[in-house]
Amino acid sequence: MVEGEQVTELVRTRMRDDPSVVALVARAADGDQHAWDEIVERYAPLVWSVCMRYRLTSHDAEDVGQTVWLLLVEQLGRLREPAALPGWLATTTHRECLRVVAVARRSQSMGSKLEDTLPFADPSAIDQEIITAERNAALRAALAELPEHCRELLSMLVSDPPRSYAEISAALRIPVGSIGPQRARCLERLRKSTTVIALGEDEIPTSAPGGGPRV
């Protein structure tokens, strides 16, 4: 079994060496809209989660997110280490959140909450957010490699609110009794994905990327 610390180091290594991130950055910097859209889809949860650690309002979090993406547009072709994009996004979001909180404090709209907010900006917590974002991106990539029926089945099994086996059976036109075995086969295929193997043998969760219900 791969222990938690080993898994964390495996993901960190993958982040440093992940050629897919380098390729995405290069394509987006060359004006590839699909690559840019993939970057946003892949890392928007990371930006949002950092904002939430500062207890920003939805409006302020949206403003921070917009600023971060605009800054990335400006810096995309000048990133010294394209593979470190997740860290750049987390650090930039962290700084923008601090700026928003400081401005709000000066206007006394948040009183003395700045001190209450800072513990949520613990670097180790933000580091964990980066690891989570990369793990979820790997799981999404692995899911995309599965046959369509597996993607549909696993998606329905982790839906929120949960769907009953009867509903899944009717929607997918499969017997209720075959859902469990098909689920097991699909998860086994997921475990054999090279992107999942890079996370560690026991790191594949039975939940949706981002923390959905277990399947």
N, C-alpha and C positions, 0 to 999 in steps of 0.2 A: 504493500500500500504506500502511496506517496503521501507524506505528511504535509500539513498545511504550509510550513515554512519552505519545504522543497517545491511545492506547487507554486508558491509566490515567486521563488527565484526562477523557476521554469518560465513563468509568464513574463517576468522582467527580461529574461534573456531573449525570449521571442519578440518582445517589444523592441529591444535594441537591434535585432537582426531581421525583423520582419520586412521582406522585400516588397510585400503588397502595399505597405504604407509608403515606402519610397516611391513605388510606381504610381500610386494614387496622387501623391504630391506633385510628381513630375508631370503627370497628365493634366492635372488641374492647373498647374502653373502655365501650361501650354494652351490653356483655354478650353479644355475638355469639360463641358458642362456636366456630363454624366459622372465624371470623376469628382467634380466639386459636390454634386448632389450626394454621392456616396460618402464623402468625407463628412458632410453635415449630418446625414442619417446615422453614420457610425458614431460620431462624437457629440451630437447634440445632448444625449443623456448625461454625458460627462460634464458638459458646461452647466447644464441645469442642476445637477447634483451638487456641484461646488456652490452654486448660487443658494441652494437650499440650506447649506451649512451656515450661511450668514443670515438666515431667516429673512431674506429679502421678500418684499411683496411680489406678486406675480408681475406687476407692471415694471418694477425695478429689475427683476430677473430677466424679463424680456428685453429691457434696454441694455443690460449688461451683455446678454447673448448677442444682440445685434452689433454692439460695439466690438465684441470679440471676433465675430465673423468678418466685420469690415477690416479690422486690423490684420486678420489672416490673409484677406485678399491682397492687402498692401505688402505683406511680408512673405507670401507663399513662395515666390521665386528666390528669396534670399535666406531661407532657413539653412543654417549651417549643417544641421543634422536632420534631414527629412524624416528619418525613422523616429525621431524624438517628438514628432508632432503632438501626440497625446500629452506629453509633459508641457510642451509650449502652450497648448490650449488650457491646461489646468492652471499653470502659473499665471497666464494672462487673465484668465477669469478671476483668479484669486486677487490679483491686483485691482481689477476693475470693481470687484465687490468691495474691497477695502475703500476705494475711492468713493463709491456710492454711500457706504456707511458713514465715512468721515464727513461727507457733505451733509448728509441727513442729521448727523450729530451737531454740526455747526449751526444748522438751522433750528436745532432743538426739537426736531420732529421725532427724534428717537431718545431724547434725554441722555441717560448714561448707559444705554444698551450696548455701546461699542465694546466695553469690557466683557459683557455677557456673551457677545458674539464671537470674540476672538478664539475661545477654546474650540469652536467648531471649525476653525481654520487650521487645526493641527496638521502640519506637513505630512505626518504618517497617515492621517485620515485621507488627505487628498491623494497621496500615493496609492492608497487602497482603491480610491475611486478610479484612478488611471488603470490599475490592474483589472478592476471589474469591467471597465469599458472595453478593454482589449479582450478579455475572456468572452464577453457577450458578443463582440464582433466576430470572434472565432466561431462561436456557436451558431451565429446567424449564417456564416459562410458554410459551415458544415450542414446546416439545415437546407441550404440552397442546393446542395449536392444530392440530396435525397430524391427518390422518385416522388412524383406529384401526390400519389395516394398517401405516402408517409408524411409528407408535409401537411396535407389536409388533416390527417388523423391526429398528429401531434399538436397541431394548432388548435383543433377542437378540444383536445384533452386538457390543454392549459388555458382555455378561454376563461375570461372573467366577465360575468359570473360563470361558474362551471356549468357544463352541459352534461346531461345524463347520458348513459349508454344508449338508452332508447332513442334519444334525439340524434346522437351520433350515428346510430344504426340506420335511422330513417334518412338522414342527410347524405350519408355515404353509400347507402344501399348495401350494407353488409350485415350479416347476422350478429346479434349482440354477443354471442359466444365466441366470435372470432376477433373481437376488439382487443381483448387481452393478449392473445398470441401475436396479432399483427403489431400491437404496440411494442411487445418485446423484440420482435424482429427489427422494427424500425429503429428502436433505441440501440440495438446491437450494431446496425449499420452506421448509426451516428457515432458510436464509440470507435469505429474503425476509420473514421475520417482522419486524414493527416492533420487537419487543423485542431481537432480535438486531442489527438495523440500528443501534440505539442504541449497541451496543457497538463498532461499527466494522466495516467490510466484511470484514476479514480476521481478526476476532477469534473467529469461530465455530470451535470445535475439532472434531476428529473423534473425540471421546471423551466419555464420560458425564460429566454434571455431577458435580464432585467428584473427577474424575481416574480414570475407568475406562479400559480398553483402547481403542485406536484402532479406528475402523470405516472 
